[in-house]
Each structure stands twice: as C-alpha cells, then as structure tokens.
Amino acid sequence: MFSAAMEGGRPQTEAAAEFLSRNWRAVLATAAGAYLAAGFVGGKVRLRRTKQKIARRQEEAAKQRRRMREELQRGGELVDEAKRAVLEMDIEELAEKLRSGQLRPTEVLKAYQVCTERKN
C-alpha cells in the first residue's frame, strides 16, 4: 500500500511539486485557458437566454398591439371609463395617484398606448 503512494521512491506530492516547478507556465496557461473558455461558454448561454426573453416579450407586445388595432378596426371602444379618467387627469393628480398606489403604472401606460394607437 505504501509503495502505491510512492513514485520512483518519492511521495506523489513531491513529484507533483517538482512537475509544477518545471512546468508552471504550461499549467498556468492551461488553467487560464480553461477559465476563459468557461466564461465564454457561460456568457454565450446567458446571451442566448436574454435574447430569447427579449424576443418573447417583443412578440407579446406585438400581439397586444395587433389586438388593439383589430378592435379599433371593428369599431370597438378601447377607451373605457377607467382609461378615459386617466387621460383626463392633470399631471399633478396623475403623479399623486401613482405615488399613493391608487393607479398602477401599467394602467396609465395602457391608457396612453390606446390614445397613441388611435392617432396612428
């Protein structure tokens, strides 16, 4: 058993230390290359996932815009009372209701999107 831990009469740790002392540049270059390759691959994976998320959200927004346009073409009324109330508020009142939580930012955004779509 003791002889399995020996390499040419020396312990393996001594052999490893000697190997590193002779080949430290190659070991360092290999480690640096592996680190950079792992970062590159990880970065590519994150980039691909981010691009997929952006594409999915853009498609959702496009579907919502198409739905709004179709509703307008059918003569539907996209501006309900809640949206009309948002559009008629002055800026100070609108800001206060947003701060207090009486209105959600998405409600205000949708009201103004409908207004913009009607003009286009």
Beta strands, then each sheet from edge to edge (+ up, - down):
strand 1: 6-7
strand 2: 10-11
sheet 1: 1+ 2-
end
